[in-house]
Amino acid sequence: MAKVSRIDISELEDDIRFREELGVDSLMAIEIVATCEKRLAIVLDESELASVETIGEFVGYVSEVYGQTHGEP
């Protein structure tokens, strides 16, 4: 997310809204999702992502999918 949004990773906090505060548009969101899916070997559900608003929610969702995919609690 830091690379795509061009924001220093130290400035990214869980409660930041990535669309409104970081200016992540739909193309940037696709790039973020594709990168996560490729690097983590997961598939993210776009309908679930529609309700995700903050960095913390996104990280939580990705962690949950990763755990389900790779057999971790």
N, CA, C, O and CB atoms as a CASP TS submission, in Angstrom:
PFRMAT TS
TARGET T0000
AUTHOR 0000-0000-0000
METHOD Language model
MODEL 1
PARENT N/A
ATOM      1  N   MET     1       0.820  -1.175   0.000  1.00  0.00           N
ATOM      2  CA  MET     1       0.000   0.000   0.000  1.00  0.00           C
ATOM      3  C   MET     1       0.873   1.250   0.000  1.00  0.00           C
ATOM      4  O   MET     1       0.560   2.225  -0.684  1.00  0.00           O
ATOM      5  CB  MET     1      -0.938  -0.009   1.195  1.00  0.00           C
ATOM      6  N   ALA     2       1.949   1.228   0.751  1.00  0.00           N
ATOM      7  CA  ALA     2       2.847   2.384   0.811  1.00  0.00           C
ATOM      8  C   ALA     2       3.429   2.683  -0.569  1.00  0.00           C
ATOM      9  O   ALA     2       3.501   3.841  -0.981  1.00  0.00           O
ATOM     10  CB  ALA     2       3.982   2.137   1.826  1.00  0.00           C
ATOM     11  N   LYS     3       3.835   1.654  -1.266  1.00  0.00           N
ATOM     12  CA  LYS     3       4.450   1.847  -2.583  1.00  0.00           C
ATOM     13  C   LYS     3       3.448   2.432  -3.576  1.00  0.00           C
ATOM     14  O   LYS     3       3.773   3.372  -4.302  1.00  0.00           O
ATOM     15  CB  LYS     3       5.004   0.516  -3.117  1.00  0.00           C
ATOM     16  N   VAL     4       2.253   1.893  -3.612  1.00  0.00           N
ATOM     17  CA  VAL     4       1.247   2.344  -4.564  1.00  0.00           C
ATOM     18  C   VAL     4       0.766   3.755  -4.245  1.00  0.00           C
ATOM     19  O   VAL     4       0.591   4.574  -5.148  1.00  0.00           O
ATOM     20  CB  VAL     4       0.070   1.383  -4.576  1.00  0.00           C
ATOM     21  N   SER     5       0.551   4.039  -2.958  1.00  0.00           N
ATOM     22  CA  SER     5       0.043   5.355  -2.556  1.00  0.00           C
ATOM     23  C   SER     5       1.150   6.409  -2.449  1.00  0.00           C
ATOM     24  O   SER     5       0.879   7.598  -2.280  1.00  0.00           O
ATOM     25  CB  SER     5      -0.680   5.242  -1.224  1.00  0.00           C
ATOM     26  N   ARG     6       2.397   5.951  -2.551  1.00  0.00           N
ATOM     27  CA  ARG     6       3.566   6.832  -2.438  1.00  0.00           C
ATOM     28  C   ARG     6       3.610   7.570  -1.094  1.00  0.00           C
ATOM     29  O   ARG     6       4.002   8.734  -1.009  1.00  0.00           O
ATOM     30  CB  ARG     6       3.566   7.847  -3.580  1.00  0.00           C
ATOM     31  N   ILE     7       3.194   6.847  -0.056  1.00  0.00           N
ATOM     32  CA  ILE     7       3.242   7.372   1.305  1.00  0.00           C
ATOM     33  C   ILE     7       4.263   6.534   2.071  1.00  0.00           C
ATOM     34  O   ILE     7       4.292   5.311   1.935  1.00  0.00           O
ATOM     35  CB  ILE     7       1.819   7.336   2.000  1.00  0.00           C
ATOM     36  N   ASP     8       5.090   7.182   2.866  1.00  0.00           N
ATOM     37  CA  ASP     8       6.076   6.455   3.656  1.00  0.00           C
ATOM     38  C   ASP     8       5.363   5.475   4.581  1.00  0.00           C
ATOM     39  O   ASP     8       4.366   5.826   5.213  1.00  0.00           O
ATOM     40  CB  ASP     8       6.964   7.432   4.471  1.00  0.00           C
ATOM     41  N   ILE     9       5.862   4.272   4.660  1.00  0.00           N
ATOM     42  CA  ILE     9       5.223   3.214   5.444  1.00  0.00           C
ATOM     43  C   ILE     9       5.074   3.602   6.915  1.00  0.00           C
ATOM     44  O   ILE     9       4.143   3.149   7.580  1.00  0.00           O
ATOM     45  CB  ILE     9       6.024   1.923   5.331  1.00  0.00           C
ATOM     46  N   SER    10       5.965   4.419   7.418  1.00  0.00           N
ATOM     47  CA  SER    10       5.875   4.838   8.820  1.00  0.00           C
ATOM     48  C   SER    10       4.675   5.742   9.074  1.00  0.00           C
ATOM     49  O   SER    10       4.273   5.924  10.223  1.00  0.00           O
ATOM     50  CB  SER    10       7.149   5.553   9.233  1.00  0.00           C
ATOM     51  N   GLU    11       4.103   6.309   8.022  1.00  0.00           N
ATOM     52  CA  GLU    11       2.954   7.190   8.156  1.00  0.00           C
ATOM     53  C   GLU    11       1.618   6.451   8.048  1.00  0.00           C
ATOM     54  O   GLU    11       0.563   7.036   8.294  1.00  0.00           O
ATOM     55  CB  GLU    11       3.022   8.266   7.110  1.00  0.00           C
ATOM     56  N   LEU    12       1.662   5.180   7.683  1.00  0.00           N
ATOM     57  CA  LEU    12       0.434   4.405   7.522  1.00  0.00           C
ATOM     58  C   LEU    12      -0.018   3.863   8.867  1.00  0.00           C
ATOM     59  O   LEU    12       0.706   3.111   9.521  1.00  0.00           O
ATOM     60  CB  LEU    12       0.639   3.252   6.519  1.00  0.00           C
ATOM     61  N   GLU    13      -1.211   4.247   9.271  1.00  0.00           N
ATOM     62  CA  GLU    13      -1.766   3.806  10.545  1.00  0.00           C
ATOM     63  C   GLU    13      -3.083   3.090  10.293  1.00  0.00           C
ATOM     64  O   GLU    13      -3.742   3.323   9.281  1.00  0.00           O
ATOM     65  CB  GLU    13      -1.965   5.001  11.511  1.00  0.00           C
ATOM     66  N   ASP    14      -3.460   2.220  11.217  1.00  0.00           N
ATOM     67  CA  ASP    14      -4.645   1.383  11.053  1.00  0.00           C
ATOM     68  C   ASP    14      -5.937   2.158  10.802  1.00  0.00           C
ATOM     69  O   ASP    14      -6.815   1.672  10.088  1.00  0.00           O
ATOM     70  CB  ASP    14      -4.817   0.538  12.259  1.00  0.00           C
ATOM     71  N   ASP    15      -6.065   3.343  11.372  1.00  0.00           N
ATOM     72  CA  ASP    15      -7.331   4.075  11.252  1.00  0.00           C
ATOM     73  C   ASP    15      -7.402   5.014  10.042  1.00  0.00           C
ATOM     74  O   ASP    15      -8.392   5.725   9.869  1.00  0.00           O
ATOM     75  CB  ASP    15      -7.562   4.870  12.500  1.00  0.00           C
ATOM     76  N   ILE    16      -6.370   5.020   9.217  1.00  0.00           N
ATOM     77  CA  ILE    16      -6.370   5.879   8.028  1.00  0.00           C
ATOM     78  C   ILE    16      -7.278   5.272   6.959  1.00  0.00           C
ATOM     79  O   ILE    16      -7.181   4.088   6.633  1.00  0.00           O
ATOM     80  CB  ILE    16      -4.923   6.066   7.477  1.00  0.00           C
ATOM     81  N   ARG    17      -8.152   6.103   6.429  1.00  0.00           N
ATOM     82  CA  ARG    17      -9.039   5.690   5.331  1.00  0.00           C
ATOM     83  C   ARG    17      -8.249   5.826   4.032  1.00  0.00           C
ATOM     84  O   ARG    17      -7.861   6.924   3.631  1.00  0.00           O
ATOM     85  CB  ARG    17     -10.369   6.558   5.289  1.00  0.00           C
ATOM     86  N   PHE    18      -8.021   4.682   3.385  1.00  0.00           N
ATOM     87  CA  PHE    18      -7.129   4.740   2.235  1.00  0.00           C
ATOM     88  C   PHE    18      -7.728   5.415   1.018  1.00  0.00           C
ATOM     89  O   PHE    18      -6.977   5.956   0.207  1.00  0.00           O
ATOM     90  CB  PHE    18      -6.709   3.373   1.869  1.00  0.00           C
ATOM     91  N   ARG    19      -9.029   5.411   0.850  1.00  0.00           N
ATOM     92  CA  ARG    19      -9.612   6.121  -0.291  1.00  0.00           C
ATOM     93  C   ARG    19      -9.599   7.633  -0.066  1.00  0.00           C
ATOM     94  O   ARG    19      -9.099   8.390  -0.897  1.00  0.00           O
ATOM     95  CB  ARG    19     -11.048   5.640  -0.541  1.00  0.00           C
ATOM     96  N   GLU    20     -10.153   8.056   1.062  1.00  0.00           N
ATOM     97  CA  GLU    20     -10.288   9.481   1.334  1.00  0.00           C
ATOM     98  C   GLU    20      -8.974  10.149   1.731  1.00  0.00           C
ATOM     99  O   GLU    20      -8.640  11.218   1.220  1.00  0.00           O
ATOM    100  CB  GLU    20     -11.298   9.689   2.417  1.00  0.00           C
ATOM    101  N   GLU    21      -8.234   9.525   2.635  1.00  0.00           N
ATOM    102  CA  GLU    21      -7.040  10.168   3.181  1.00  0.00           C
ATOM    103  C   GLU    21      -5.775   9.921   2.354  1.00  0.00           C
ATOM    104  O   GLU    21      -4.905  10.787   2.271  1.00  0.00           O
ATOM    105  CB  GLU    21      -6.814   9.689   4.583  1.00  0.00           C
ATOM    106  N   LEU    22      -5.680   8.749   1.751  1.00  0.00           N
ATOM    107  CA  LEU    22      -4.493   8.450   0.944  1.00  0.00           C
ATOM    108  C   LEU    22      -4.719   8.727  -0.541  1.00  0.00           C
ATOM    109  O   LEU    22      -3.768   8.782  -1.320  1.00  0.00           O
ATOM    110  CB  LEU    22      -4.084   6.997   1.135  1.00  0.00           C
ATOM    111  N   GLY    23      -5.978   8.900  -0.925  1.00  0.00           N
ATOM    112  CA  GLY    23      -6.281   9.158  -2.330  1.00  0.00           C
ATOM    113  C   GLY    23      -6.160   7.939  -3.213  1.00  0.00           C
ATOM    114  O   GLY    23      -5.891   8.064  -4.407  1.00  0.00           O
ATOM    115  N   VAL    24      -6.356   6.751  -2.642  1.00  0.00           N
ATOM    116  CA  VAL    24      -6.283   5.517  -3.422  1.00  0.00           C
ATOM    117  C   VAL    24      -7.528   5.429  -4.298  1.00  0.00           C
ATOM    118  O   VAL    24      -8.649   5.354  -3.795  1.00  0.00           O
ATOM    119  CB  VAL    24      -6.159   4.261  -2.492  1.00  0.00           C
ATOM    120  N   ASP    25      -7.320   5.438  -5.624  1.00  0.00           N
ATOM    121  CA  ASP    25      -8.442   5.324  -6.544  1.00  0.00           C
ATOM    122  C   ASP    25      -8.643   3.859  -6.930  1.00  0.00           C
ATOM    123  O   ASP    25      -7.934   2.984  -6.434  1.00  0.00           O
ATOM    124  CB  ASP    25      -8.212   6.196  -7.803  1.00  0.00           C
ATOM    125  N   SER    26      -9.589   3.597  -7.798  1.00  0.00           N
ATOM    126  CA  SER    26      -9.924   2.201  -8.134  1.00  0.00           C
ATOM    127  C   SER    26      -8.764   1.478  -8.815  1.00  0.00           C
ATOM    128  O   SER    26      -8.558   0.289  -8.571  1.00  0.00           O
ATOM    129  CB  SER    26     -11.154   2.158  -9.040  1.00  0.00           C
ATOM    130  N   LEU    27      -8.016   2.157  -9.650  1.00  0.00           N
ATOM    131  CA  LEU    27      -6.873   1.530 -10.312  1.00  0.00           C
ATOM    132  C   LEU    27      -5.780   1.189  -9.305  1.00  0.00           C
ATOM    133  O   LEU    27      -5.183   0.114  -9.370  1.00  0.00           O
ATOM    134  CB  LEU    27      -6.315   2.452 -11.406  1.00  0.00           C
ATOM    135  N   MET    28      -5.523   2.096  -8.385  1.00  0.00           N
ATOM    136  CA  MET    28      -4.532   1.834  -7.341  1.00  0.00           C
ATOM    137  C   MET    28      -4.989   0.679  -6.451  1.00  0.00           C
ATOM    138  O   MET    28      -4.176  -0.153  -6.046  1.00  0.00           O
ATOM    139  CB  MET    28      -4.290   3.101  -6.493  1.00  0.00           C
ATOM    140  N   ALA    29      -6.281   0.626  -6.146  1.00  0.00           N
ATOM    141  CA  ALA    29      -6.820  -0.456  -5.315  1.00  0.00           C
ATOM    142  C   ALA    29      -6.624  -1.804  -5.995  1.00  0.00           C
ATOM    143  O   ALA    29      -6.272  -2.787  -5.342  1.00  0.00           O
ATOM    144  CB  ALA    29      -8.313  -0.223  -5.022  1.00  0.00           C
ATOM    145  N   ILE    30      -6.850  -1.851  -7.296  1.00  0.00           N
ATOM    146  CA  ILE    30      -6.650  -3.098  -8.049  1.00  0.00           C
ATOM    147  C   ILE    30      -5.189  -3.517  -7.966  1.00  0.00           C
ATOM    148  O   ILE    30      -4.892  -4.699  -7.793  1.00  0.00           O
ATOM    149  CB  ILE    30      -7.081  -2.928  -9.535  1.00  0.00           C
ATOM    150  N   GLU    31      -4.285  -2.570  -8.085  1.00  0.00           N
ATOM    151  CA  GLU    31      -2.858  -2.871  -8.004  1.00  0.00           C
ATOM    152  C   GLU    31      -2.479  -3.396  -6.618  1.00  0.00           C
ATOM    153  O   GLU    31      -1.697  -4.341  -6.508  1.00  0.00           O
ATOM    154  CB  GLU    31      -2.033  -1.623  -8.337  1.00  0.00           C
ATOM    155  N   ILE    32      -3.021  -2.796  -5.571  1.00  0.00           N
ATOM    156  CA  ILE    32      -2.750  -3.244  -4.203  1.00  0.00           C
ATOM    157  C   ILE    32      -3.261  -4.667  -3.996  1.00  0.00           C
ATOM    158  O   ILE    32      -2.550  -5.515  -3.457  1.00  0.00           O
ATOM    159  CB  ILE    32      -3.399  -2.288  -3.180  1.00  0.00           C
ATOM    160  N   VAL    33      -4.486  -4.922  -4.422  1.00  0.00           N
ATOM    161  CA  VAL    33      -5.089  -6.251  -4.271  1.00  0.00           C
ATOM    162  C   VAL    33      -4.295  -7.288  -5.057  1.00  0.00           C
ATOM    163  O   VAL    33      -3.987  -8.360  -4.537  1.00  0.00           O
ATOM    164  CB  VAL    33      -6.560  -6.239  -4.740  1.00  0.00           C
ATOM    165  N   ALA    34      -3.965  -6.974  -6.303  1.00  0.00           N
ATOM    166  CA  ALA    34      -3.214  -7.919  -7.144  1.00  0.00           C
ATOM    167  C   ALA    34      -1.857  -8.247  -6.538  1.00  0.00           C
ATOM    168  O   ALA    34      -1.418  -9.396  -6.572  1.00  0.00           O
ATOM    169  CB  ALA    34      -3.028  -7.348  -8.555  1.00  0.00           C
ATOM    170  N   THR    35      -1.196  -7.242  -5.986  1.00  0.00           N
ATOM    171  CA  THR    35       0.111  -7.462  -5.360  1.00  0.00           C
ATOM    172  C   THR    35      -0.019  -8.370  -4.142  1.00  0.00           C
ATOM    173  O   THR    35       0.779  -9.290  -3.962  1.00  0.00           O
ATOM    174  CB  THR    35       0.748  -6.121  -4.955  1.00  0.00           C
ATOM    175  N   CYS    36      -1.023  -8.112  -3.307  1.00  0.00           N
ATOM    176  CA  CYS    36      -1.249  -8.953  -2.125  1.00  0.00           C
ATOM    177  C   CYS    36      -1.552 -10.395  -2.537  1.00  0.00           C
ATOM    178  O   CYS    36      -1.005 -11.340  -1.968  1.00  0.00           O
ATOM    179  CB  CYS    36      -2.409  -8.389  -1.272  1.00  0.00           C
ATOM    180  N   GLU    37      -2.416 -10.550  -3.517  1.00  0.00           N
ATOM    181  CA  GLU    37      -2.784 -11.897  -3.960  1.00  0.00           C
ATOM    182  C   GLU    37      -1.566 -12.657  -4.480  1.00  0.00           C
ATOM    183  O   GLU    37      -1.373 -13.832  -4.165  1.00  0.00           O
ATOM    184  CB  GLU    37      -3.864 -11.826  -5.049  1.00  0.00           C
ATOM    185  N   LYS    38      -0.761 -11.983  -5.267  1.00  0.00           N
ATOM    186  CA  LYS    38       0.419 -12.638  -5.840  1.00  0.00           C
ATOM    187  C   LYS    38       1.457 -12.983  -4.776  1.00  0.00           C
ATOM    188  O   LYS    38       1.943 -14.112  -4.726  1.00  0.00           O
ATOM    189  CB  LYS    38       1.049 -11.745  -6.901  1.00  0.00           C
ATOM    190  N   ARG    39       1.795 -12.022  -3.933  1.00  0.00           N
ATOM    191  CA  ARG    39       2.845 -12.235  -2.930  1.00  0.00           C
ATOM    192  C   ARG    39       2.444 -13.216  -1.837  1.00  0.00           C
ATOM    193  O   ARG    39       3.289 -13.934  -1.302  1.00  0.00           O
ATOM    194  CB  ARG    39       3.220 -10.921  -2.301  1.00  0.00           C
ATOM    195  N   LEU    40       1.153 -13.250  -1.504  1.00  0.00           N
ATOM    196  CA  LEU    40       0.699 -14.099  -0.406  1.00  0.00           C
ATOM    197  C   LEU    40       0.020 -15.384  -0.870  1.00  0.00           C
ATOM    198  O   LEU    40      -0.372 -16.214  -0.050  1.00  0.00           O
ATOM    199  CB  LEU    40      -0.244 -13.330   0.464  1.00  0.00           C
ATOM    200  N   ALA    41      -0.119 -15.548  -2.181  1.00  0.00           N
ATOM    201  CA  ALA    41      -0.777 -16.731  -2.756  1.00  0.00           C
ATOM    202  C   ALA    41      -2.191 -16.907  -2.189  1.00  0.00           C
ATOM    203  O   ALA    41      -2.554 -17.968  -1.681  1.00  0.00           O
ATOM    204  CB  ALA    41       0.064 -17.999  -2.483  1.00  0.00           C
ATOM    205  N   ILE    42      -2.974 -15.824  -2.297  1.00  0.00           N
ATOM    206  CA  ILE    42      -4.350 -15.832  -1.819  1.00  0.00           C
ATOM    207  C   ILE    42      -5.251 -15.227  -2.891  1.00  0.00           C
ATOM    208  O   ILE    42      -4.774 -14.647  -3.866  1.00  0.00           O
ATOM    209  CB  ILE    42      -4.480 -15.054  -0.478  1.00  0.00           C
ATOM    210  N   VAL    43      -6.568 -15.372  -2.695  1.00  0.00           N
ATOM    211  CA  VAL    43      -7.544 -14.734  -3.566  1.00  0.00           C
ATOM    212  C   VAL    43      -8.482 -13.933  -2.674  1.00  0.00           C
ATOM    213  O   VAL    43      -9.119 -14.477  -1.772  1.00  0.00           O
ATOM    214  CB  VAL    43      -8.330 -15.788  -4.436  1.00  0.00           C
ATOM    215  N   LEU    44      -8.558 -12.630  -2.938  1.00  0.00           N
ATOM    216  CA  LEU    44      -9.399 -11.750  -2.151  1.00  0.00           C
ATOM    217  C   LEU    44     -10.737 -11.559  -2.859  1.00  0.00           C
ATOM    218  O   LEU    44     -10.785 -11.400  -4.079  1.00  0.00           O
ATOM    219  CB  LEU    44      -8.702 -10.394  -1.913  1.00  0.00           C
ATOM    220  N   ASP    45     -11.809 -11.575  -2.096  1.00  0.00           N
ATOM    221  CA  ASP    45     -13.162 -11.419  -2.618  1.00  0.00           C
ATOM    222  C   ASP    45     -13.472  -9.934  -2.782  1.00  0.00           C
ATOM    223  O   ASP    45     -13.495  -9.184  -1.806  1.00  0.00           O
ATOM    224  CB  ASP    45     -14.200 -12.099  -1.683  1.00  0.00           C
ATOM    225  N   GLU    46     -13.708  -9.519  -4.015  1.00  0.00           N
ATOM    226  CA  GLU    46     -13.944  -8.101  -4.281  1.00  0.00           C
ATOM    227  C   GLU    46     -15.187  -7.572  -3.570  1.00  0.00           C
ATOM    228  O   GLU    46     -15.222  -6.405  -3.180  1.00  0.00           O
ATOM    229  CB  GLU    46     -14.076  -7.872  -5.771  1.00  0.00           C
ATOM    230  N   SER    47     -16.194  -8.404  -3.399  1.00  0.00           N
ATOM    231  CA  SER    47     -17.397  -7.938  -2.702  1.00  0.00           C
ATOM    232  C   SER    47     -17.108  -7.674  -1.224  1.00  0.00           C
ATOM    233  O   SER    47     -17.702  -6.773  -0.632  1.00  0.00           O
ATOM    234  CB  SER    47     -18.530  -8.969  -2.842  1.00  0.00           C
ATOM    235  N   GLU    48     -16.208  -8.443  -0.626  1.00  0.00           N
ATOM    236  CA  GLU    48     -15.800  -8.213   0.762  1.00  0.00           C
ATOM    237  C   GLU    48     -14.967  -6.929   0.862  1.00  0.00           C
ATOM    238  O   GLU    48     -15.075  -6.186   1.838  1.00  0.00           O
ATOM    239  CB  GLU    48     -14.993  -9.426   1.304  1.00  0.00           C
ATOM    240  N   LEU    49     -14.153  -6.682  -0.136  1.00  0.00           N
ATOM    241  CA  LEU    49     -13.288  -5.505  -0.114  1.00  0.00           C
ATOM    242  C   LEU    49     -14.074  -4.201  -0.250  1.00  0.00           C
ATOM    243  O   LEU    49     -13.597  -3.141   0.155  1.00  0.00           O
ATOM    244  CB  LEU    49     -12.260  -5.600  -1.225  1.00  0.00           C
ATOM    245  N   ALA    50     -15.263  -4.277  -0.814  1.00  0.00           N
ATOM    246  CA  ALA    50     -16.077  -3.073  -1.011  1.00  0.00           C
ATOM    247  C   ALA    50     -16.408  -2.384   0.311  1.00  0.00           C
ATOM    248  O   ALA    50     -16.569  -1.164   0.353  1.00  0.00           O
ATOM    249  CB  ALA    50     -17.367  -3.427  -1.745  1.00  0.00           C
ATOM    250  N   SER    51     -16.511  -3.158   1.385  1.00  0.00           N
ATOM    251  CA  SER    51     -16.859  -2.579   2.682  1.00  0.00           C
ATOM    252  C   SER    51     -15.640  -2.184   3.515  1.00  0.00           C
ATOM    253  O   SER    51     -15.793  -1.605   4.591  1.00  0.00           O
ATOM    254  CB  SER    51     -17.699  -3.554   3.459  1.00  0.00           C
ATOM    255  N   VAL    52     -14.460  -2.481   3.046  1.00  0.00           N
ATOM    256  CA  VAL    52     -13.228  -2.163   3.757  1.00  0.00           C
ATOM    257  C   VAL    52     -12.885  -0.690   3.528  1.00  0.00           C
ATOM    258  O   VAL    52     -12.791  -0.235   2.388  1.00  0.00           O
ATOM    259  CB  VAL    52     -12.060  -3.087   3.291  1.00  0.00           C
ATOM    260  N   GLU    53     -12.701   0.047   4.624  1.00  0.00           N
ATOM    261  CA  GLU    53     -12.441   1.487   4.504  1.00  0.00           C
ATOM    262  C   GLU    53     -11.079   1.924   5.030  1.00  0.00           C
ATOM    263  O   GLU    53     -10.498   2.885   4.527  1.00  0.00           O
ATOM    264  CB  GLU    53     -13.502   2.244   5.231  1.00  0.00           C
ATOM    265  N   THR    54     -10.569   1.222   6.037  1.00  0.00           N
ATOM    266  CA  THR    54      -9.312   1.665   6.646  1.00  0.00           C
ATOM    267  C   THR    54      -8.192   0.662   6.387  1.00  0.00           C
ATOM    268  O   THR    54      -8.428  -0.480   5.992  1.00  0.00           O
ATOM    269  CB  THR    54      -9.492   1.871   8.155  1.00  0.00           C
ATOM    270  N   ILE    55      -6.984   1.119   6.618  1.00  0.00           N
ATOM    271  CA  ILE    55      -5.830   0.240   6.460  1.00  0.00           C
ATOM    272  C   ILE    55      -5.936  -0.945   7.414  1.00  0.00           C
ATOM    273  O   ILE    55      -5.635  -2.076   7.033  1.00  0.00           O
ATOM    274  CB  ILE    55      -4.520   1.012   6.705  1.00  0.00           C
ATOM    275  N   GLY    56      -6.360  -0.697   8.646  1.00  0.00           N
ATOM    276  CA  GLY    56      -6.509  -1.768   9.627  1.00  0.00           C
ATOM    277  C   GLY    56      -7.522  -2.816   9.197  1.00  0.00           C
ATOM    278  O   GLY    56      -7.291  -4.013   9.373  1.00  0.00           O
ATOM    279  N   GLU    57      -8.640  -2.378   8.634  1.00  0.00           N
ATOM    280  CA  GLU    57      -9.655  -3.320   8.139  1.00  0.00           C
ATOM    281  C   GLU    57      -9.092  -4.144   6.986  1.00  0.00           C
ATOM    282  O   GLU    57      -9.339  -5.347   6.896  1.00  0.00           O
ATOM    283  CB  GLU    57     -10.931  -2.564   7.686  1.00  0.00           C
ATOM    284  N   PHE    58      -8.337  -3.495   6.106  1.00  0.00           N
ATOM    285  CA  PHE    58      -7.745  -4.202   4.972  1.00  0.00           C
ATOM    286  C   PHE    58      -6.744  -5.245   5.459  1.00  0.00           C
ATOM    287  O   PHE    58      -6.775  -6.395   5.019  1.00  0.00           O
ATOM    288  CB  PHE    58      -7.059  -3.211   4.013  1.00  0.00           C
ATOM    289  N   VAL    59      -5.867  -4.845   6.358  1.00  0.00           N
ATOM    290  CA  VAL    59      -4.871  -5.776   6.896  1.00  0.00           C
ATOM    291  C   VAL    59      -5.559  -6.942   7.608  1.00  0.00           C
ATOM    292  O   VAL    59      -5.147  -8.093   7.462  1.00  0.00           O
ATOM    293  CB  VAL    59      -3.913  -5.046   7.868  1.00  0.00           C
ATOM    294  N   GLY    60      -6.598  -6.645   8.370  1.00  0.00           N
ATOM    295  CA  GLY    60      -7.347  -7.699   9.051  1.00  0.00           C
ATOM    296  C   GLY    60      -7.976  -8.675   8.080  1.00  0.00           C
ATOM    297  O   GLY    60      -7.914  -9.888   8.285  1.00  0.00           O
ATOM    298  N   TYR    61      -8.583  -8.152   7.017  1.00  0.00           N
ATOM    299  CA  TYR    61      -9.211  -9.018   6.017  1.00  0.00           C
ATOM    300  C   TYR    61      -8.168  -9.875   5.306  1.00  0.00           C
ATOM    301  O   TYR    61      -8.368 -11.078   5.137  1.00  0.00           O
ATOM    302  CB  TYR    61      -9.991  -8.179   4.992  1.00  0.00           C
ATOM    303  N   VAL    62      -7.059  -9.270   4.891  1.00  0.00           N
ATOM    304  CA  VAL    62      -5.998 -10.020   4.212  1.00  0.00           C
ATOM    305  C   VAL    62      -5.440 -11.094   5.145  1.00  0.00           C
ATOM    306  O   VAL    62      -5.192 -12.218   4.709  1.00  0.00           O
ATOM    307  CB  VAL    62      -4.865  -9.068   3.741  1.00  0.00           C
ATOM    308  N   SER    63      -5.243 -10.766   6.407  1.00  0.00           N
ATOM    309  CA  SER    63      -4.737 -11.743   7.381  1.00  0.00           C
ATOM    310  C   SER    63      -5.705 -12.908   7.553  1.00  0.00           C
ATOM    311  O   SER    63      -5.292 -14.064   7.644  1.00  0.00           O
ATOM    312  CB  SER    63      -4.490 -11.068   8.737  1.00  0.00           C
ATOM    313  N   GLU    64      -6.989 -12.592   7.595  1.00  0.00           N
ATOM    314  CA  GLU    64      -8.005 -13.632   7.734  1.00  0.00           C
ATOM    315  C   GLU    64      -7.993 -14.572   6.532  1.00  0.00           C
ATOM    316  O   GLU    64      -8.017 -15.792   6.699  1.00  0.00           O
ATOM    317  CB  GLU    64      -9.392 -13.003   7.898  1.00  0.00           C
ATOM    318  N   VAL    65      -7.955 -14.016   5.332  1.00  0.00           N
ATOM    319  CA  VAL    65      -7.931 -14.837   4.123  1.00  0.00           C
ATOM    320  C   VAL    65      -6.646 -15.658   4.064  1.00  0.00           C
ATOM    321  O   VAL    65      -6.673 -16.831   3.693  1.00  0.00           O
ATOM    322  CB  VAL    65      -8.063 -13.955   2.864  1.00  0.00           C
ATOM    323  N   TYR    66      -5.534 -15.049   4.426  1.00  0.00           N
ATOM    324  CA  TYR    66      -4.259 -15.769   4.440  1.00  0.00           C
ATOM    325  C   TYR    66      -4.331 -16.963   5.386  1.00  0.00           C
ATOM    326  O   TYR    66      -3.909 -18.066   5.039  1.00  0.00           O
ATOM    327  CB  TYR    66      -3.109 -14.829   4.852  1.00  0.00           C
ATOM    328  N   GLY    67      -4.861 -16.738   6.570  1.00  0.00           N
ATOM    329  CA  GLY    67      -4.990 -17.817   7.552  1.00  0.00           C
ATOM    330  C   GLY    67      -5.879 -18.939   7.063  1.00  0.00           C
ATOM    331  O   GLY    67      -5.567 -20.114   7.259  1.00  0.00           O
ATOM    332  N   GLN    68      -6.990 -18.586   6.426  1.00  0.00           N
ATOM    333  CA  GLN    68      -7.900 -19.603   5.895  1.00  0.00           C
ATOM    334  C   GLN    68      -7.250 -20.379   4.748  1.00  0.00           C
ATOM    335  O   GLN    68      -7.431 -21.590   4.625  1.00  0.00           O
ATOM    336  CB  GLN    68      -9.210 -18.953   5.417  1.00  0.00           C
ATOM    337  N   THR    69      -6.510 -19.683   3.932  1.00  0.00           N
ATOM    338  CA  THR    69      -5.876 -20.300   2.763  1.00  0.00           C
ATOM    339  C   THR    69      -4.707 -21.193   3.152  1.00  0.00           C
ATOM    340  O   THR    69      -4.490 -22.246   2.553  1.00  0.00           O
ATOM    341  CB  THR    69      -5.401 -19.228   1.797  1.00  0.00           C
ATOM    342  N   HIS    70      -3.973 -20.770   4.140  1.00  0.00           N
ATOM    343  CA  HIS    70      -2.753 -21.485   4.513  1.00  0.00           C
ATOM    344  C   HIS    70      -2.900 -22.272   5.819  1.00  0.00           C
ATOM    345  O   HIS    70      -1.904 -22.689   6.409  1.00  0.00           O
ATOM    346  CB  HIS    70      -1.608 -20.505   4.640  1.00  0.00           C
ATOM    347  N   GLY    71      -4.130 -22.473   6.264  1.00  0.00           N
ATOM    348  CA  GLY    71      -4.391 -23.317   7.409  1.00  0.00           C
ATOM    349  C   GLY    71      -3.947 -22.787   8.753  1.00  0.00           C
ATOM    350  O   GLY    71      -3.635 -23.568   9.653  1.00  0.00           O
ATOM    351  N   GLU    72      -3.912 -21.485   8.906  1.00  0.00           N
ATOM    352  CA  GLU    72      -3.542 -20.888  10.185  1.00  0.00           C
ATOM    353  C   GLU    72      -4.804 -20.343  10.843  1.00  0.00           C
ATOM    354  O   GLU    72      -5.717 -19.901  10.147  1.00  0.00           O
ATOM    355  CB  GLU    72      -2.472 -19.762  10.000  1.00  0.00           C
ATOM    356  N   PRO    73      -4.868 -20.367  12.146  1.00  0.00           N
ATOM    357  CA  PRO    73      -6.058 -19.879  12.839  1.00  0.00           C
ATOM    358  C   PRO    73      -6.285 -18.396  12.687  1.00  0.00           C
ATOM    359  O   PRO    73      -7.256 -17.862  13.224  1.00  0.00           O
ATOM    360  CB  PRO    73      -5.971 -20.206  14.278  1.00  0.00           C
TER
END
